[in-house]
Amino acid sequence: MPDSRITSLRNAFFTGLLLLAPLVVTVWAFTYIIGLVGGSVRPLYDRFLPDSLRSIPFLWDVLATGIVVILISLLGFVSRYFLGKYLLGIGERILQAIPGVNSVYSSVKQIVATFSSEKRNLFSKVVLLEFPRPRMYAIGFLTNKAQGEPHARATAGEVWTVFVPTTPNPTSGFLVMLPKSDIVELDMSVGDGMKMVIAGGAVVPPWPPASAAVTIRNPALGSESDRAK
């Protein structure tokens, strides 16, 4: 009986811990961001504050973070117009002219552009493929169906381009080109697929979807079957 009570108490503790974990991580993340952004900006105006107000630095960090968010949003709004684009172009040319800085800036810019909302269509579909060997499956993102020189020189018919991200960092991965027949298009959204990759498979989107029927194709068996909702 004592062992059973200890086991029950232990299970209850871990259950409560799992329930609190998302909240704790969320609060920690926002506190860290506010401390990082607001704490970096606060020294610029901290000396102008009365001594009585300096005793609540977190409040000023929150306000400073809010101001930074507004300024960044204003920058994004202005960048849509000619003057903003012109000024940003000058700044970019200056960064590109600095040795060492230009390579880092270009790499980060390419990564951000790849995952930005404007380039969201680059990842048009979540797919399943056998990678890196037969009967071992990996999640990938269909990036292109266009047929260029590499695709034309492949002797496998129509070839699609797929990006296979690494876990838990999806900004790196493998670019593979393989026959259309070896690619299984999934029903999950690109966002759900990215969550699954980042979580290392610990987060799996619910399936089957809400549609009445889903066609399932298994490349290993080369067959199709319909599973009702």
C-alpha positions as CSV (number, residue, x, y, z in Angstrom):
1,M,0.0,0.0,0.0
2,P,2.7,2.6,0.8
3,D,4.4,1.9,-2.5
4,S,1.1,2.4,-4.3
5,R,0.6,5.8,-2.6
6,I,4.1,6.9,-3.4
7,T,3.6,5.8,-7.0
8,S,0.3,7.7,-7.2
9,L,1.9,10.8,-5.7
10,R,4.8,10.6,-8.1
11,N,2.5,10.3,-11.1
12,A,0.4,13.2,-9.9
13,F,3.5,15.3,-9.5
14,F,4.7,14.6,-13.0
15,T,1.3,15.2,-14.4
16,G,1.1,18.6,-12.7
17,L,4.6,19.3,-14.0
18,L,3.7,18.5,-17.5
19,L,0.6,20.8,-17.2
20,L,2.7,23.7,-15.9
21,A,5.6,23.2,-18.3
22,P,4.1,25.1,-21.3
23,L,3.1,28.0,-19.1
24,V,6.5,28.2,-17.4
25,V,8.4,28.0,-20.7
26,T,6.1,30.7,-22.2
27,V,6.6,33.0,-19.2
28,W,10.4,32.4,-19.3
29,A,10.6,33.1,-23.0
30,F,8.7,36.4,-22.8
31,T,10.7,37.4,-19.7
32,Y,13.9,36.6,-21.5
33,I,12.9,38.5,-24.6
34,I,11.8,41.5,-22.6
35,G,15.0,41.5,-20.5
36,L,17.1,41.1,-23.6
37,V,15.4,43.8,-25.8
38,G,14.3,46.2,-23.0
39,G,17.5,45.7,-21.0
40,S,19.6,46.6,-24.1
41,V,17.6,49.8,-24.7
42,R,17.1,50.9,-21.1
43,P,20.7,52.3,-20.6
44,L,19.9,54.9,-23.2
45,Y,17.3,56.6,-21.1
46,D,17.9,55.2,-17.6
47,R,20.0,58.1,-16.5
48,F,17.1,60.5,-17.2
49,L,14.7,58.7,-14.9
50,P,14.1,59.8,-11.3
51,D,15.6,57.5,-8.7
52,S,12.1,56.5,-7.5
53,L,11.3,55.1,-10.9
54,R,14.5,53.2,-11.4
55,S,13.4,50.7,-8.7
56,I,11.0,49.1,-11.1
57,P,13.3,48.2,-14.1
58,F,11.1,45.4,-15.4
59,L,8.3,47.9,-16.1
60,W,10.6,50.1,-18.1
61,D,11.9,47.0,-19.9
62,V,8.4,46.1,-21.0
63,L,7.8,49.7,-22.2
64,A,11.1,49.7,-24.0
65,T,10.3,46.4,-25.7
66,G,6.9,47.8,-26.8
67,I,8.6,50.8,-28.3
68,V,11.1,48.6,-30.2
69,V,8.2,46.5,-31.5
70,I,6.4,49.7,-32.7
71,L,9.6,51.0,-34.4
72,I,10.2,47.7,-36.1
73,S,6.6,47.6,-37.4
74,L,7.1,51.2,-38.5
75,L,10.2,50.2,-40.4
76,G,8.3,47.4,-42.1
77,F,5.6,49.8,-43.1
78,V,8.0,52.4,-44.5
79,S,9.9,49.8,-46.4
80,R,7.0,49.3,-48.7
81,Y,7.4,52.8,-50.2
82,F,10.1,54.2,-52.5
83,L,12.0,56.2,-49.9
84,G,12.1,53.3,-47.4
85,K,13.3,51.0,-50.1
86,Y,15.9,53.5,-51.2
87,L,17.3,54.0,-47.7
88,L,17.3,50.2,-46.9
89,G,19.1,49.7,-50.2
90,I,21.8,52.1,-49.2
91,G,22.2,50.4,-45.8
92,E,22.4,47.0,-47.4
93,R,25.1,48.1,-49.8
94,I,27.1,49.4,-46.9
95,L,26.9,46.1,-45.1
96,Q,27.7,44.2,-48.3
97,A,30.9,46.3,-48.6
98,I,32.3,45.3,-45.2
99,P,34.4,42.1,-45.4
100,G,33.2,39.3,-43.2
101,V,30.0,41.1,-42.4
102,N,28.7,40.7,-45.9
103,S,28.9,36.9,-45.9
104,V,27.1,36.7,-42.5
105,Y,24.5,39.2,-43.6
106,S,23.8,37.4,-46.9
107,S,23.5,34.0,-45.2
108,V,21.0,35.3,-42.6
109,K,19.1,37.2,-45.3
110,Q,18.7,34.1,-47.3
111,I,17.5,32.1,-44.3
112,V,15.0,34.7,-43.3
113,A,13.7,35.1,-46.9
114,T,13.2,31.4,-47.1
115,F,11.0,31.2,-44.0
116,S,9.3,34.5,-44.4
117,S,5.6,34.8,-45.1
118,E,6.4,36.3,-48.5
119,K,8.3,33.2,-49.5
120,R,5.8,30.8,-47.9
121,N,5.0,29.3,-51.3
122,L,8.5,27.9,-51.4
123,F,7.3,25.1,-49.1
124,S,4.2,24.3,-51.0
125,K,3.5,20.8,-49.6
126,V,4.6,18.5,-46.8
127,V,5.7,15.2,-48.3
128,L,7.0,11.8,-47.1
129,L,9.9,10.1,-48.8
130,E,12.3,7.3,-48.2
131,F,15.4,9.0,-46.9
132,P,18.3,8.4,-46.3
133,R,17.8,4.7,-47.4
134,P,14.9,2.6,-48.5
135,R,12.2,1.7,-45.9
136,M,13.4,4.7,-43.7
137,Y,11.0,7.6,-44.0
138,A,11.5,11.3,-43.5
139,I,9.4,14.4,-43.6
140,G,10.2,16.8,-46.4
141,F,8.9,20.0,-48.0
142,L,8.1,20.2,-51.7
143,T,9.9,23.3,-52.9
144,N,9.7,23.0,-56.7
145,K,8.2,21.0,-59.5
146,A,10.0,23.0,-62.2
147,Q,12.2,20.9,-64.5
148,G,15.7,22.4,-64.8
149,E,19.0,20.9,-66.0
150,P,19.5,18.5,-63.0
151,H,16.0,17.2,-63.4
152,A,16.3,16.8,-67.2
153,R,19.5,14.9,-66.9
154,A,18.0,12.5,-64.3
155,T,16.8,9.3,-66.0
156,A,13.8,8.8,-63.7
157,G,11.1,10.7,-65.6
158,E,9.5,13.7,-63.8
159,V,11.7,14.7,-60.9
160,W,10.6,17.0,-58.0
161,T,12.8,19.0,-55.7
162,V,12.3,18.4,-51.9
163,F,14.0,20.0,-48.9
164,V,14.5,17.6,-46.0
165,P,15.1,19.6,-42.8
166,T,17.2,18.5,-39.8
167,T,15.8,18.2,-36.3
168,P,15.4,20.4,-34.3
169,N,16.9,23.1,-36.4
170,P,14.9,23.2,-39.7
171,T,17.1,26.0,-41.2
172,S,19.6,23.3,-42.3
173,G,18.9,20.1,-44.2
174,F,19.3,18.3,-47.4
175,L,18.2,19.2,-50.9
176,V,17.1,16.1,-52.8
177,M,15.7,15.5,-56.2
178,L,13.7,12.3,-56.7
179,P,11.1,10.9,-59.0
180,K,7.5,12.1,-58.5
181,S,6.4,8.5,-58.0
182,D,8.7,8.2,-54.9
183,I,7.1,11.2,-53.2
184,V,3.9,10.9,-51.0
185,E,2.1,14.2,-50.6
186,L,0.6,14.5,-47.1
187,D,-2.5,16.3,-46.0
188,M,-0.9,18.2,-43.0
189,S,-0.2,21.9,-43.4
190,V,3.3,23.2,-43.8
191,G,3.1,24.7,-40.3
192,D,2.1,21.4,-38.7
193,G,5.0,19.7,-40.6
194,M,7.4,22.3,-39.3
195,K,6.2,21.8,-35.8
196,M,6.7,18.1,-36.1
197,V,10.2,18.5,-37.3
198,I,11.2,21.1,-34.6
199,A,9.7,18.9,-31.9
200,G,11.6,15.8,-33.2
201,G,8.4,13.9,-33.8
202,A,7.1,14.5,-30.2
203,V,4.3,16.7,-31.7
204,V,2.2,14.8,-34.3
205,P,-0.7,16.6,-36.0
206,P,-4.1,14.8,-35.6
207,W,-5.0,12.4,-38.3
208,P,-7.2,11.5,-40.2
209,P,-8.2,15.1,-41.1
210,A,-11.8,16.3,-41.0
211,S,-12.5,15.4,-44.6
212,A,-14.9,12.5,-45.2
213,A,-12.3,10.3,-46.9
214,V,-8.5,10.3,-47.4
215,T,-6.6,8.5,-50.1
216,I,-3.5,6.8,-48.6
217,R,-0.6,5.8,-50.8
218,N,2.2,3.6,-49.6
219,P,5.3,3.8,-51.9
220,A,6.7,0.6,-50.4
221,L,3.7,-1.4,-51.3
222,G,2.8,0.5,-54.4
223,S,-0.9,0.4,-53.6
224,E,-3.7,2.8,-52.6
225,S,-6.5,2.4,-50.2
226,D,-9.3,4.6,-49.0
227,R,-9.8,5.1,-45.3
228,A,-13.1,6.6,-44.2
229,K,-13.3,9.3,-41.6
